[in-house]
Amino acid sequence: MNQGVVMNGFRKLALVAAISSVVGIAGCGGSSGGSSSGGGTTSGETISGTATAPAGAVASFEQPSVFEIALNFVVAPAAAAITGLEPIEGATVELIRVDDEGNQIGDVLATTSTSITGNYTLTLPQGVNLAGNLIVRIQGPNQELRAQVVEKEVDISPVSEFVLRKFIETGADLDQLVVTDVVKLSGKVEEFNLAAGANLDAMFQSLENEVGDFIESEVAVAAGGLGDAGTIAGNYRSAAFALELHDSENNSWGTYAHSLWASTFEFADGGENVVNVTLADEDDLYGSRGGPSLVSAEWLNHESEFEEVNETFDGILTQSGILAIQGEFEEEIGEEDGWRWPAVTYNLVQAGDRGLFFVQPNEASVRYAVIDTNGDSVPDALDPDQKLGDEISRSFEIFARQPTSFQDSDLSGQFGRVYIASDITTDELRLKTEVNTITFDGNGNFNYAAVMEGHGHQISLSASGPGYAPLTDPEDTGTFVIDSSGDITEAGGVPADGFINDTGDFIVMSGGDGVLGSYSELDMTLMTKLTSGPAPSVEGKEYRLQLISMKLDTQERFLLSSSKFNTFLTMASETEGTINGSFLEVEKVSLGGNVSVTTDVVESEAATVSIGANGATTITIGSSEGSTTLDGFFNADASIGLFALRWAPTEGDPDELGLVILTETK
């Protein structure tokens, strides 16, 4: 094995050592700038800060030509400030109120000017206190920079403007935000070691690419209101499926990987909106193929691990149905290399009022060389000047509250089934999806409907190029063996690992197999209970869209796509909808190539929807190059949608497959 590519397991939600209690969001903790827990600065007191902007854009905020953003993928030195920002000298700072769309309300409340070092001070007028809709602003001919006045130290910069825009995009009630609940995200953003560019537009684009998803996740929690933790208390099972791409920083060596994990949790009421989350154990499967290219790949890995953990940490439940668990910036030092992870907010999205949650984090880490700083011949620090590679993971994890006394009669009716599987062999990489139905009779027996033509797909990539094959499965019957806690131990006479939720309307199954050096196979099945008619109604509903997909293309090109947190499908009617949001696209050409990341922003993308009587649904999003098709199901009340994704060029077979979950927003 190339020693430059020693891949590290990802910081999954279950790895508590990399997770901290939620601090500074939605009812837990305060800000870092000196305001008190009771609301902080009041009228007559002074606020102050520093105004900065990209070099070359300070004087007038003009918009020169777009430049090449000088960024590594995720992070470099820990807690490094954004480089390339310069003080804004002699600018007028205005204090104003804004509405929830960011428009000024009323007159300017106060003004001051920045010094030659970009510093300013401003006294709050009588009757004006800290608030999420109280803004300090600097205006130029074509741009403006703003910051929310939620503490005594308020810096005005591209970051503060970017954070405010995210609050506005989220639809937050700015004047209702509790001051101590508004996260001062600027400091956290600096941990990502961004480099400023020559103009603000480029700076905002780099912020969107590098930290947009992180900020969206935190803003959604701060604006989500306070939930009742007691409503989700109970014992939970979880299962997750992930696809990963790694590189080795221009050393022509990389990895294609997949992983699967299943865990047991307890969610306890910690008072008000605080959820005490206890992880009991976790079972992991991991496989990968590594080398310069598929034709010259040097190893195939498959490994498993079971770990008893018994660790407790806190989450925050919002009224909008988000259970937020915050991971901090993290480092790990190994004997030969080390890793850094940027902060990730794990936002578990609740399905209706059920004890059922979906999370789709966009995770990454960066590998560095390690050095010995104290002369004891043991590495004790990362060397930020010797980056060794990027490791990127996109995953789905499903959490379901377990029943306490399940019996066969609790499982009956027709369920919609969506299946995804990943196979790694010495000959090729394969990704499969299937969509069909399965019916339970209330006595433990099932009738498995055939996977119809057009609802089963396999894409592959080998040394000779990409491939495609349609998949069909025959009908089958059998028995599910489920214990009183909802654990599925057998399906159709074969050992199985899965679980059913406490309302008996959602099933998760996962599994895998492999032999080191030979093959690695992982799969996940999701099932939701369907209606017997009429068709579920989606008109007027908004859905949070969570997506992961992998494209296996010519010239050994990999494209790993995922949605950012604030990506939505809004249904104007039963047949027409629009998609708004952003998608991260991680590209890698050849197994040993370097990864690159871009953000695809989608505005009012048209989606055509066809829903059958039982909730079987096809959603089509077309373009001049090809079309994305989602085949799957809405459940009986249309609060959940499960879909297999495929993309195909206008003339040709599918070459991208994935999984999509739609969850109705509260």
N, C-alpha and C positions, 0 to 999 in steps of 0.2 A: 504494500500500500504506500502511495505517495505520502510522506509525512506532512506535507503541506496541506493535506485535506483530511484532517481528523474531525469528522463531523460530530457536533454536539446535539444532544436531544433538546427539543424546544422547550421553552418555559411555558408549559401547559398550565391551565388554570389549576390543575391538581398539584403542581409543584409549589407547595406553600412557602418554601424558603425564598421564593422569588416574588412573593406577594405581600404587600403591606395592607394594614387596615386602611379604609378609605378616609382620607384626611382632606378637608377643604371642600367637599361637595355635599350638597343637599342635606343640610342639617347636622353635619358632623365636622366640627373644626372651624377655623376662621381664616383670615387672610394674613399675609406676612408683612404688612406694611405699617402696623401700629394702630389700626383702628381697634376699638374695644369690642367685646362680644355683644354689647348691647346696641350696636349700630355705629359706634365709632364717632368720627368727627362731626361736630354740629356747626351751625351757622356761627360766623365770627372767627372760626379757627382757620388755620392756614394749611393749604395743601401745596405740595411741591413735587418736582420731578425733573427729568431730562428729556429733551426732544431730540430724536435722531432719525436719520433717513439714509438711504444708500449714497455712497460717495458719487458725486456728479449729479445727484438729483436734489441736493439740499436747497439750492437757491430758488428754483422755480417749479419743481416737480414736473419738469417737462418729460416727454416720452421719446427718447431716442430709440434707435433700432434695437431689436431683441438681441440679447447676448447669450453666449453659452454659459449655462448655470454651472458654477464650479462647486459641485457637491459630490461627495461619496453617497452611497445609497442611504444609509441610515444615520450612523453616528460615527464620531471619531473621539477626540479627547473628552473626558467626562466634564460636564458642567462648564463647557467652554462657551463664552459669550459669542453672539453673532458677529462675525468679522465683516469689515467693510462698511459699517455704519459710521456716519460722521455727525457731529452736533449741528443742529439747525440754529443758526445764529441770527439774532435780531428779528425773530418772527413773532407775530401777534398770536397770543393764545387766548381763545375765547371760551367762556364757560356758558353752556347752553343746556336746555332740556330737549330730548328727542322723543318721538313716538316710537311704536314698535317696529316701524319700517325704517327708522333712522333719520326721519325728517325733523328739522328743527321745529320746536314748539315755542311760540312767543319770542320775546326779545332776548338779545345777549344779556346774560346776568352779570358778567364781570369780564374784564380783560386785563392782560398783562403782556410782557414781552420776554423772550428768551435772551439770555446773556451770550457772550462770545463762546461760552462752553456748552451752550444749549440748555442751561438750567433756567427754571422759572419758579416763582412762588405766586400764590393767588389766595386771597381771603374769601371764604364763602360768605355771601351776603346774608342778611337777616332772613331767617325762615327757610334757608336752603341747607339740607343735610345730604349725607352720602346716599347714593341710590344708583341702581343699574341704568337708569335713563338720564342721569346727570353726566354730562360729557365735557371734556376739554378738547378743543379742536384747533388745529393749524390748517389754514387753507392756502392753496396755491392756485395758479391759473387753471390747471387741469386735474388736480388731485387734492385730496385732503387726508390728513391723519387725525384720528380720534382715539380717545381712551376713556373708559368708564371710570367715573370718580367713585370708587368703592373703598378707598383707603387713603391715608394721608400722603403716601408716596405713590404718585401716579406718573409713570413714564409714558411718553407719547412716541410711538414708533410704528413701523410696519406690523409688528406683532400685535400691539394693542388694537390697531385698526382691523387686523385679520380676525382677532377674537370677537370684536364687536360685530363684524359681519356675520360670523357664525351664529351668534345669538339671534341676530335678525333673521337669518335663513331658517333657523329652527322654529321661528314663530313665537319666541319667548315674550312674555309680558314683562318688558324691561323694568317698569316701575314697581312690579310686584316681586322682583328678585330680592331675596334677603341678602343684605350686604355681606354678611359673613359666609354666605353660601356661594358667592361668586368667586370662582377659583382664579387666583392670580396665575394665569397660565404662562405668562411671559418667562418666568424663571424655569419652568419645565421645558418650554420650547428651546431655551438656550442649551439644554442638555443634548439636543440633537446636533449641535455644532454646525449650524447653517452658515453659509457665506452669502453676504448681501451682493447684489448685482449693481448695474449701472442705472437702473430705474425702478420705480415702484411696481410697475406691472410685472416685471420679471421677478421682483422680490415676492410679490403675492403668489405668483405661479410656483415658485420654489417652496413657499410655505404650504401651498395646497398639496404639492407632490410629497413633501417630506413629513408634514405633521398634520395635514388636514383631517385625516380620519381620527387621529388621537384627540384633536380639539373638538371635532363634532361629537365624539362620544362623551367627553366631559361636559360640554355645553348642554347636551340633551338631558343629562342628569341634573345639572344645576337648574335647568328650566322646567323640570318634570314634576315639581310638587312633591309633597310628602305622602308616601304610601303607608299602609298598615302591615307591618311585618307579620303580625299574627295570622293573616289570611293565607300565607304561603308556608307556614311551619309544617314540618313533617320529615319523613325519611325519603331520600331521593336516590335514584340510580341515574347515571349519565353514561353516554357513549359518544365517541368522536371519531371522525374520519378526516385525514389531512393529506394534502399533496405538497411536495416541497421541491425547491430547486436550490442548489448550492454551487458556488464557484471558488476558485483559488487565486484570484487576483493576478490575471495575466500569466498564469503558469500552465495553461492549456490542460487543466484537469478540473473535473466537476462531478456532480452527483445529481441524479434524479431519484427521488425518494418518496415513500408513502408511510403513513403511520396510523395506528388505531389504538384507542385506549378506552377503557371502561372503568367507572369509579362508583363508589358509594359515599353518599353525603347525608348529613342531617342539617336541615335549616331550622333554627330556633328563633323565637321572638326575643330580640334584644331590647325591646322597648321602642315605641313609636315606629320609625322607619328603619331601624337598625336590625339587620338579620345576622345572627351568629351562625356562621357556616363551618361545620366540622367535616373534614375529609377523613374517612376511615381507611380506605385502601384504593389502590389503582392497579390495573392490569394493562400492560403495554405490549404492542406488537410493532415492529419497525423493520422496513426493508429498503434497500437502495441498490443502485447500479452506478459504479463509478469508473472513471477513466477519461482519457482524452476525447474519445468518440465511442459510438456504439460498436463500430467495427473493431476497435482496439480496447474495449472496456476490460479492466483488469480484475475486477472483483464484483461479486453479488452478495450482499449482506442480508441476513434475516435473523432477527433476535427477538426474544421475549423477556419480560420482567414482571414480577408481581411484587408490590410493595405495600406494607402496612404503614400508614402514616399517622393517623390520629392527631391531626393538627386543627386548630380553630382560628378563624380570622373573620373579619366583619365585612358585610356588604350593606349597601344602602338601597332600599326599595322606594321607587318614585310612584306617585299617583298615576303617572302615564304608563306604568307597567314595565319599568326597567329595573332590574336588579344589578347594581353596579359594584364590581369588585376591582380595586385599583392596584395595578402592579407598578412598582417604581423602577427607575433606572437601575440596572443591575450589572455586576461584573462577576466573572468567575476566572480564577487563575489555575491553569493546568501545568503539567510538567513541561509540555512542549509548545503549547499555545494557550490562548485565553479568549474569552468571549465577552461582548457587551451587548446588552439588550436595552433598547429605548423603553420608556414607560408605555404601558398598554392599559387602557381601561377596558375591562371585560364587561361589556353591557349585555346581560342576559335579557332577552326580549320575551315578555310574558305573553302567552296565547290566551286571550280573553281573560276570564277570572280563574283559570285553571292553575293547578300546580304543575305547569308545563312551560319550559323556557327553551329558547334557541339562542345560541351565541355563535358568531362568525367573526373572530378576531383576525386582524391582519398583522401577523407577527414576523419579526426578523431579528437576526443577530449579526454581529460583525466579529470575525476572528482576527486576532492580532498575535504577533510574536510576544513572548514573555521574556523578561529580563530579571536579573538578580541585582537589586539595588543596595544590599547590605553586606555583600561578600561572603555569604554563608553557603554558596553554591546551590541555593534553592530559589527558583523563580518566585518573585513576590509582587510583580507589577506587570501590567501590560505596556507594550511599547507602541504608542499611538502613531509613530512614524513608520511602523512596519505592519501595515494591514495585510492579512493573509487571505481574506475572502469574505463573502456575504452568504448568509443562510436564510432562506425565506420560506415561510410556511403559510398556507391558507387552509383553514379547517372549519368544520361544522361540529358543534357539540350540542347534544340534546339532553335536558334535565327533566325528569318526570317524577312526580311524587308517587310513592308506592302505596298500594292498598294495604289495609291491615288484615283483611279476611277475605281475600279473593276466592271465588269459586267459579266453576266452569260456566254457570248460568250468567255470570257477569260479562261474558264475551260472546256476543251474538251479532248477527247482521253482516252487511257487506262493508269491506274496507278497501280503500284505494292504496295500492302498493307502488312505491318508487324505490328502485334499487340502483346502487352504484358499486362498482368493483374495480380494483386496480391489480394488475398482474405484472410482475417483473420476472422475466426469464433470461437465460443466457442468450436467447435468440432475438427477443423483442420485448417492447413495453406495450401493454394493452390496457385500455380503459373501456368499461362497459356500463350501459344503463339499460334498465327495463322498467316498463310501466304496465301494470295489469291489476286485476281485482282478486280478492280472496274473501270467501264467505264462511262465517262460523255459525254453527247450529245451536250453541248454548250448552252443548254436552261435551265440549272439548274437541269436536271434529271440525275439519275444514274442507272446503272445496276450492282448489286453486285454479283459477281461470287461466287459459293459455295466454301467453304474451303475444298479442296480435301483431300482424305485419305492420311495420312502421312505428312500433313502440319498443323495439329492442335494437340496440346499436352497439357496435364495437369498432373503435379506432385503434390503430397500432402504429408503432414506429420500430423499424429495424435498420440494419446497415444498408439495406436495399431501398429504403424509403418508407413513406407512410402507407397505410392500408386501411380498408374499411370492409366490414361485413355486417349484414343485417342479422339480428338474433331473434329466434322464436323459441318458446318453451311450450311443451304440451300441458294439457290439463292434468291435475293430480288431486288426490284426496289423501287425508291422513288425520293425525291427532296432534294437538298441542298439549304438552305437559307443563302446567303452570302451578307454582306453589302458592301458598296463602299470601305471600308478600308481593306477588305479581312477577316473580322471576320465571322466565321461560327457560326450561332445562332441556326440552326435547321438542322437535318438530318433524313430523312425518317419519318417526322412528329413528331419527338421527340426533345425536347430542347437539344442543343449541345454547346460545348465550343471548338473552334478550330480556325485555321487561315490558309490562303494560302499565299504564298510568292508573291512578285511583278512580278515575271516572270511566274507565273501560273503553275509551274512544281513541287511544293512541298507542301504537306499538313500535318498539325499536328493537332491531336485531342486528348483531354484528359478529364477525368472525374472521379467521384467517388461518393460513397454514404456510409452511415454507421449510426449506432446507438450505443452510448456509452453503453458498457457492452454486446452488442449483435453481431455486425459484423462491418467490415471495408473493403470496396472494392475500389480499384484504378485501372485505366487502361490508356494506351497510345497507340495511333495509328499513325504510320508514313507512308506516301505515296509519292512515286516519280513517275514522268511521264515516261512512257516506249516508246520505239521505235516501229514503225509498221514494222520494218525490214529494212535491214538485222540486225543480232545480233550485239550488241555493241562489239567493239574490246578492249581487255585488254592487249594484248601482249606488253611487254616492259614497262608496267606501274608499278609504285610503289604506294601503298596505305598505309596511316596511319590507323592502326587497333585500334578501340576503342571498348571495350568490358566490359559488366557486366553480371554476371550470378550467380545463386544460386542453390546449390545442397542440396536436402533434402534426407538424407540417413538413414540407419539403426542405431540403438542405439541413435536416436534423434541427429544425427550429421548434422550440418549446415556447408556449405563451400561456402563463398561469394568470388567470383573471379573477378578480374578486370585487364585490361591491363595497363602497364606503358606507359608514353607518347611516347617514342621512340620505338614503336612496329609496325612492317611493314609487309605487304604482298607484295612480289615482283613477278610479273608475267613474267616467262621466255617464255611462249607461251600462246595460247588461252586456254589451258587445264592444264598447270602445273605451280605451283608457290611454293614459299618458304616463311615461316614465321620466322622472326628474332625479338627478343625483350624479354620482361620480363612480368610476370604476378604476381600480388600480390594475395595470397590466405589467407583469413581470416577464421580460423576454430574455431568451438565452438561445444563441445559435450554436449548436453542437453541444454534446455532453460536457466538453471541457471549456466551453465559452464563458464569458463574463455575463452576469445578469445586468439588465438595465430596467429601470422602472419609469413608467409614465402614467399620467392621470388622464382618463377620458371623461370629460364632462358632458352629460346628456341633459338636454333641455327640451321638454315637451315632445319626447320621442313617442310616436304613435304606436299603440298596441291593439291588435284585433283579438277579441276574446270570443270563444265558442264554448258554451257550457251545456252539458247533457243533463238529462233528468236526474241522474244519480250523483251529479257533481263532477263527472269526468270532463276535463277541460283541456283545450288547446289554446295557447296564447302565441301569437305570431308578431314578431317585430322585424320588419323588412328594411332593406337598404338596396342601393344600386349594386353592391358587391355580392349580396347574398341575404340570407334571412336567419334569424334566431327563432327557434321553435321551442316552446315549453309544453311538454305533455305531462299531464298529471291530474290532480283532483283538488276541488274545494270540499271541505267538510260540510256537515249538515247546515250549520249557521254561517258558513262562509267566513269564519274568523281565521281559518288556516288554509293555506294552499301549499301542496307539495308537488314539485315538478322536476322532471329530468330535462336538462337543457341539451340542445344540439344546435350547432351552427353549420350551415352548408353554403358553399358558393352558389351563385345563380345556376350554374351548370356544373354539377359535380356532386360527389358524395360528402356526407358530414366528415369534418376533421377536428371537431371540438365537441367535447361532452362535459356535462357538469350537473350540479344540483342547485335548485332554487327553492327557498322557503319564503312564502308570503305570510305576514302576520298582520292582522287588522290593528291599526293604531287606535289607542283609546282617546 
